[in-house]
Amino acid sequence: MADEVLVAKQPNKQEKVGEVVSTKMAKTIVVEVTRKVPHPLYKRILTRRSKFYAHDEEGKAKMGDQVRIIESRPLSKLKRWELKDILRVAVRIAIDEGPSAEKLARSAAAKKKNK
């Protein structure tokens, strides 16, 4: 009996996999989890979505990333989840802004002046 090792029992924490839909808050991401469930009467497959606020300490997750979150103690009014890992990084596309409206107006005015 004295030789038994006391092992701290880890609580079973829920895990969810979803897509990051917002990173606009400091150290917080919004993860949308989708699940497919049959309609109780008609048996048609329906898509159900839930949004969870998760803590992202380093700010590693970006919009569109596929992430795994685990439940944690309440961190704020809505945050009860933490980012565990990033499963798939979303493709980042650099948006090349064309000429601004101001530049277009100036060039149109210059064309009228030259006529």
Backbone as a chain_set.jsonl record, in Angstrom:
{"seq": "MADEVLVAKQPNKQEKVGEVVSTKMAKTIVVEVTRKVPHPLYKRILTRRSKFYAHDEEGKAKMGDQVRIIESRPLSKLKRWELKDILRVAVRIAIDEGPSAEKLARSAAAKKKNK", "coords": {"N": [[0.806, -1.189, 0.0], [1.977, 1.241, 0.703], [3.665, 1.608, -1.371], [2.157, 2.437, -3.487], [1.546, 4.741, -6.051], [0.403, 7.977, -5.986], [-1.715, 9.294, -8.246], [-2.575, 12.191, -9.859], [-5.779, 12.784, -10.866], [-6.723, 13.628, -14.045], [-9.135, 15.908, -15.148], [-11.747, 15.147, -17.454], [-11.824, 17.004, -20.218], [-13.894, 18.749, -22.454], [-13.498, 18.779, -25.994], [-13.509, 20.677, -28.966], [-13.758, 21.125, -32.488], [-13.337, 23.62, -34.857], [-13.902, 26.506, -37.008], [-12.124, 29.558, -37.181], [-13.787, 32.557, -36.903], [-13.615, 35.167, -36.153], [-11.169, 37.517, -35.102], [-10.963, 39.878, -33.811], [-10.845, 40.804, -31.223], [-8.778, 41.41, -28.321], [-6.565, 38.877, -27.516], [-8.569, 36.993, -27.829], [-10.559, 34.718, -29.642], [-13.174, 33.925, -31.948], [-14.817, 30.987, -32.452], [-16.419, 28.979, -34.782], [-18.371, 26.201, -34.607], [-19.482, 23.528, -36.462], [-22.058, 21.132, -36.84], [-23.631, 18.134, -37.932], [-26.915, 17.088, -37.814], [-29.701, 14.848, -37.663], [-33.068, 15.712, -38.537], [-35.58, 15.504, -36.063], [-38.137, 14.444, -36.738], [-38.433, 14.358, -39.592], [-36.036, 13.372, -40.523], [-34.196, 14.58, -42.178], [-30.937, 15.739, -42.928], [-29.547, 18.236, -41.037], [-27.649, 21.264, -40.709], [-26.092, 22.452, -37.927], [-24.934, 25.26, -36.178], [-22.621, 26.608, -33.849], [-21.243, 29.206, -31.877], [-18.234, 29.835, -30.206], [-16.41, 31.547, -27.723], [-12.999, 31.812, -27.391], [-9.893, 31.65, -25.603], [-6.908, 33.025, -26.724], [-3.838, 33.256, -26.121], [-1.273, 33.951, -27.308], [-2.085, 34.965, -29.717], [-2.04, 33.456, -32.069], [-3.863, 32.218, -33.828], [-5.618, 32.812, -36.854], [-8.061, 34.384, -39.034], [-10.254, 32.044, -40.529], [-8.73, 29.798, -39.989], [-8.521, 26.346, -39.081], [-9.211, 25.092, -35.965], [-8.549, 23.56, -32.734], [-10.289, 23.582, -29.735], [-10.388, 23.609, -26.138], [-12.301, 23.058, -23.183], [-12.304, 25.329, -20.396], [-11.725, 26.988, -17.258], [-14.056, 29.633, -16.385], [-13.181, 32.557, -18.044], [-14.086, 35.045, -18.648], [-17.156, 36.868, -19.116], [-18.211, 35.539, -21.372], [-16.187, 33.83, -22.269], [-15.161, 30.544, -22.136], [-13.433, 28.713, -23.085], [-10.299, 27.485, -24.38], [-7.654, 27.947, -26.726], [-6.28, 25.123, -28.126], [-4.735, 23.87, -30.23], [-3.684, 24.633, -33.609], [-5.134, 23.263, -36.337], [-5.324, 23.388, -39.159], [-4.013, 25.774, -41.303], [-5.406, 28.651, -42.723], [-5.563, 29.754, -46.141], [-3.754, 32.566, -46.975], [-4.499, 35.539, -48.533], [-3.196, 38.254, -50.133], [-4.596, 41.354, -50.392], [-4.673, 43.493, -53.006], [-5.054, 46.72, -53.08], [-6.638, 48.753, -55.378], [-6.249, 51.819, -57.259], [-7.002, 54.593, -55.184], [-10.145, 56.237, -54.418], [-9.775, 58.947, -54.374], [-7.5, 59.322, -56.002], [-8.546, 58.429, -58.43], [-10.506, 60.386, -58.874], [-8.905, 62.655, -59.15], [-7.467, 61.988, -61.484], [-9.559, 61.855, -63.34], [-10.416, 64.488, -63.294], [-8.15, 65.709, -64.316], [-8.125, 64.684, -66.924], [-10.461, 65.856, -67.939], [-9.672, 68.502, -67.876], [-7.62, 68.552, -69.723], [-8.972, 68.222, -72.135]], "CA": [[0.0, 0.0, 0.0], [2.834, 2.418, 0.765], [4.34, 1.734, -2.651], [1.242, 2.954, -4.506], [1.816, 6.107, -6.473], [-0.812, 8.773, -6.112], [-1.776, 9.95, -9.547], [-3.611, 13.226, -9.921], [-6.706, 12.452, -11.946], [-7.007, 14.742, -14.943], [-10.548, 15.947, -15.528], [-12.015, 15.011, -18.886], [-12.268, 18.29, -20.757], [-14.465, 18.671, -23.794], [-12.748, 19.36, -27.104], [-14.315, 20.955, -30.146], [-12.993, 21.55, -33.663], [-14.131, 24.569, -35.626], [-13.215, 27.492, -37.834], [-12.043, 30.887, -36.584], [-14.573, 33.508, -37.693], [-13.283, 36.53, -35.753], [-9.988, 37.696, -34.259], [-10.925, 41.323, -33.611], [-10.662, 41.134, -29.815], [-7.446, 41.126, -27.802], [-6.384, 37.547, -26.904], [-9.82, 36.232, -27.925], [-11.012, 34.353, -30.976], [-14.513, 33.344, -32.01], [-14.728, 29.75, -33.217], [-17.716, 28.451, -35.169], [-18.362, 24.747, -34.682], [-20.647, 23.037, -37.194], [-22.343, 19.707, -36.657], [-24.75, 17.651, -38.745], [-27.858, 16.31, -37.01], [-30.946, 14.563, -38.387], [-34.296, 16.294, -38.01], [-36.199, 14.448, -35.249], [-39.305, 13.839, -37.368], [-38.296, 14.133, -41.037], [-34.75, 12.701, -40.733], [-33.332, 15.319, -43.098], [-29.716, 16.154, -42.249], [-29.481, 19.677, -40.851], [-26.38, 21.786, -40.222], [-26.239, 23.311, -36.751], [-23.7, 25.997, -35.915], [-22.497, 27.245, -32.544], [-20.049, 30.043, -31.77], [-17.601, 29.79, -28.894], [-15.333, 32.494, -27.507], [-11.865, 31.066, -26.864], [-8.727, 32.431, -25.228], [-5.733, 32.818, -27.575], [-2.849, 34.089, -25.432], [-0.241, 34.482, -28.197], [-2.676, 35.516, -30.933], [-1.546, 32.653, -33.196], [-4.939, 31.857, -34.757], [-6.072, 33.853, -37.782], [-9.362, 34.134, -39.65], [-10.333, 30.933, -41.45], [-7.964, 28.637, -39.533], [-9.222, 25.233, -38.433], [-8.571, 25.002, -34.659], [-9.132, 22.711, -31.685], [-10.41, 24.305, -28.47], [-10.756, 22.773, -24.999], [-12.998, 23.844, -22.175], [-11.469, 25.795, -19.294], [-12.492, 27.743, -16.265], [-14.557, 30.879, -16.975], [-12.189, 33.63, -18.107], [-14.855, 36.288, -18.716], [-18.595, 36.6, -19.197], [-18.505, 34.607, -22.462], [-15.074, 32.924, -22.586], [-15.023, 29.332, -21.338], [-12.655, 27.799, -23.912], [-8.927, 27.89, -24.676], [-7.089, 27.399, -27.956], [-5.329, 24.037, -27.884], [-3.799, 23.882, -31.341], [-4.192, 24.99, -34.934], [-5.1, 22.053, -37.15], [-5.065, 23.731, -40.564], [-3.896, 27.211, -41.503], [-6.145, 29.116, -43.893], [-4.767, 30.391, -47.184], [-3.735, 34.024, -46.829], [-4.467, 36.221, -49.827], [-2.934, 39.679, -49.993], [-5.532, 42.14, -51.203], [-4.014, 44.643, -53.6], [-6.017, 47.802, -53.269], [-6.416, 49.512, -56.603], [-6.127, 53.246, -56.975], [-8.052, 55.076, -54.289], [-11.177, 57.082, -55.031], [-9.197, 60.28, -54.524], [-6.639, 59.299, -57.189], [-9.414, 58.326, -59.603], [-11.141, 61.692, -59.078], [-7.878, 63.56, -59.669], [-7.145, 61.649, -62.874], [-10.718, 62.237, -64.149], [-10.379, 65.951, -63.412], [-7.039, 66.063, -65.208], [-8.558, 64.354, -68.277], [-11.412, 66.891, -68.363], [-8.921, 69.738, -68.054], [-6.828, 68.44, -70.951], [-9.839, 68.215, -73.31]], "C": [[0.856, 1.263, 0.0], [3.523, 2.664, -0.573], [3.439, 2.304, -3.755], [1.554, 4.414, -4.796], [0.484, 6.832, -6.61], [-0.757, 9.544, -7.419], [-2.909, 10.957, -9.513], [-4.5, 12.931, -11.115], [-7.012, 13.705, -12.757], [-8.495, 14.748, -15.265], [-10.695, 15.805, -17.039], [-12.594, 16.324, -19.39], [-12.799, 18.081, -22.161], [-13.522, 19.324, -24.796], [-13.705, 19.58, -28.267], [-13.388, 21.433, -31.255], [-13.888, 22.466, -34.478], [-13.248, 25.546, -36.378], [-13.249, 28.848, -37.146], [-12.798, 31.869, -37.478], [-14.294, 34.959, -37.296], [-12.05, 36.53, -34.862], [-9.857, 39.165, -33.868], [-10.717, 41.738, -32.158], [-9.254, 40.762, -29.372], [-7.449, 39.775, -27.092], [-7.642, 36.686, -26.93], [-10.122, 35.943, -29.386], [-12.437, 33.818, -30.862], [-14.428, 32.16, -32.96], [-16.142, 29.256, -33.503], [-17.587, 26.944, -35.379], [-19.634, 24.312, -35.401], [-20.807, 21.551, -36.928], [-23.565, 19.358, -37.483], [-25.625, 16.768, -37.867], [-29.099, 16.013, -37.846], [-32.131, 15.26, -37.721], [-35.033, 15.194, -37.245], [-37.379, 13.738, -35.923], [-39.026, 13.435, -38.818], [-36.975, 13.49, -41.435], [-33.852, 13.372, -41.776], [-32.111, 15.79, -42.313], [-29.649, 17.677, -42.232], [-28.104, 20.061, -40.352], [-26.668, 22.747, -39.082], [-24.896, 23.964, -36.476], [-23.756, 26.606, -34.523], [-21.211, 28.055, -32.532], [-19.545, 29.99, -30.336], [-16.492, 30.826, -28.848], [-14.197, 31.734, -26.826], [-10.685, 31.999, -26.611], [-7.535, 32.036, -26.099], [-4.634, 33.745, -27.062], [-1.846, 34.733, -26.379], [-0.807, 35.115, -29.467], [-2.223, 34.771, -32.178], [-2.619, 32.38, -34.238], [-5.359, 33.064, -35.595], [-7.417, 33.448, -38.373], [-9.281, 32.962, -40.619], [-9.554, 29.696, -41.032], [-8.885, 27.599, -38.915], [-8.504, 24.983, -37.11], [-9.279, 24.0, -33.755], [-9.138, 23.538, -30.402], [-10.807, 23.317, -27.376], [-11.421, 23.657, -23.96], [-12.049, 24.195, -21.039], [-12.361, 26.481, -18.264], [-13.01, 29.021, -16.922], [-13.499, 31.984, -16.9], [-12.852, 35.006, -18.195], [-16.324, 35.902, -18.803], [-18.912, 35.536, -20.238], [-17.414, 33.57, -22.716], [-14.991, 31.767, -21.601], [-14.168, 28.29, -22.059], [-11.265, 28.369, -24.115], [-8.489, 27.248, -25.98], [-6.086, 26.319, -27.588], [-4.286, 23.987, -28.987], [-4.505, 24.262, -32.636], [-4.023, 23.771, -35.823], [-4.73, 22.337, -38.597], [-5.066, 25.251, -40.699], [-4.614, 27.592, -42.782], [-5.189, 29.767, -44.886], [-4.897, 31.902, -47.019], [-3.602, 34.649, -48.209], [-4.259, 37.7, -49.564], [-3.86, 40.43, -50.937], [-4.796, 43.381, -51.692], [-5.079, 45.691, -53.884], [-5.659, 48.538, -54.556], [-6.248, 50.984, -56.27], [-7.305, 53.725, -56.131], [-9.033, 55.972, -55.043], [-10.641, 58.484, -55.279], [-8.316, 60.359, -55.777], [-7.465, 59.217, -58.465], [-10.079, 59.667, -59.91], [-10.146, 62.686, -59.663], [-7.571, 63.28, -61.135], [-8.311, 62.006, -63.803], [-10.75, 63.742, -64.357], [-9.279, 66.388, -64.369], [-7.407, 65.777, -66.656], [-9.527, 65.404, -68.809], [-10.686, 68.185, -68.667], [-8.133, 69.732, -69.351], [-7.687, 68.489, -72.207], [-10.107, 69.575, -73.83]], "O": [[0.496, 2.252, -0.638], [3.917, 3.79, -0.877], [3.922, 2.619, -4.843], [1.792, 5.209, -3.887], [-0.437, 6.351, -7.27], [0.148, 10.346, -7.65], [-4.049, 10.627, -9.184], [-4.022, 12.84, -12.246], [-7.494, 14.707, -12.227], [-9.059, 13.711, -15.615], [-9.86, 16.291, -17.803], [-13.709, 16.705, -19.034], [-12.227, 17.333, -22.954], [-12.837, 20.297, -24.482], [-14.597, 18.769, -28.516], [-12.365, 22.066, -30.995], [-15.043, 22.143, -34.757], [-12.022, 25.433, -36.385], [-14.275, 29.245, -36.594], [-12.491, 32.001, -38.663], [-14.686, 35.882, -38.01], [-11.893, 35.677, -33.989], [-8.749, 39.642, -33.622], [-10.44, 42.906, -31.887], [-8.613, 39.901, -29.976], [-8.24, 39.553, -26.176], [-7.769, 35.75, -26.14], [-9.964, 36.803, -30.252], [-12.847, 33.324, -29.811], [-14.024, 32.298, -34.115], [-16.961, 29.128, -32.594], [-16.807, 26.477, -36.209], [-20.737, 24.681, -34.997], [-19.83, 20.812, -36.808], [-24.434, 20.202, -37.704], [-25.143, 15.817, -37.252], [-29.507, 16.844, -38.658], [-32.188, 15.381, -36.497], [-35.106, 14.062, -37.724], [-37.59, 12.547, -35.695], [-39.34, 12.317, -39.229], [-36.814, 13.097, -42.59], [-32.858, 12.787, -42.206], [-32.237, 16.197, -41.158], [-29.688, 18.324, -43.279], [-27.455, 19.284, -39.652], [-27.393, 23.728, -39.246], [-23.852, 23.314, -36.531], [-24.808, 27.063, -34.075], [-20.205, 27.641, -33.109], [-20.317, 30.086, -29.382], [-15.726, 30.974, -29.8], [-14.408, 31.087, -25.801], [-10.501, 32.999, -27.305], [-7.195, 30.858, -26.2], [-4.514, 34.883, -27.516], [-1.587, 35.932, -26.276], [-0.063, 35.744, -30.219], [-2.039, 35.38, -33.231], [-2.31, 32.315, -35.427], [-5.44, 34.187, -35.098], [-7.854, 32.307, -38.226], [-8.36, 32.883, -41.432], [-9.696, 28.644, -41.655], [-9.899, 27.933, -38.303], [-7.308, 24.692, -37.113], [-10.436, 23.642, -33.973], [-8.122, 24.121, -30.026], [-11.476, 22.318, -27.642], [-11.14, 24.852, -23.869], [-11.107, 23.456, -20.752], [-13.583, 26.533, -18.402], [-12.45, 29.453, -17.929], [-12.99, 32.3, -15.825], [-12.237, 36.016, -17.852], [-16.686, 34.745, -18.587], [-19.796, 34.708, -20.016], [-17.685, 32.533, -23.32], [-14.781, 31.962, -20.404], [-14.177, 27.117, -21.687], [-11.064, 29.581, -24.036], [-8.903, 26.134, -26.301], [-5.151, 26.566, -26.827], [-3.087, 24.053, -28.716], [-5.731, 24.222, -32.744], [-2.906, 23.301, -36.04], [-3.925, 21.623, -39.193], [-6.0, 25.925, -40.266], [-4.452, 26.935, -43.81], [-4.132, 30.269, -44.505], [-6.0, 32.442, -46.936], [-2.688, 34.314, -48.963], [-5.047, 38.33, -48.858], [-3.893, 40.161, -52.138], [-4.353, 44.211, -50.897], [-5.888, 45.557, -54.803], [-4.503, 48.896, -54.779], [-6.117, 51.343, -55.1], [-8.447, 53.317, -56.339], [-8.767, 56.402, -56.166], [-10.999, 59.133, -56.262], [-8.374, 61.338, -56.522], [-7.135, 59.854, -59.465], [-10.202, 60.044, -61.075], [-10.485, 63.464, -60.555], [-7.431, 64.205, -61.936], [-8.081, 62.417, -64.94], [-11.067, 64.222, -65.445], [-9.459, 67.329, -65.143], [-7.039, 66.55, -67.54], [-9.445, 65.802, -69.971], [-11.04, 68.891, -69.612], [-7.989, 70.764, -70.006], [-7.155, 68.78, -73.278], [-10.824, 69.727, -74.819]]}, "num_chains": 1, "name": "protein.A"}
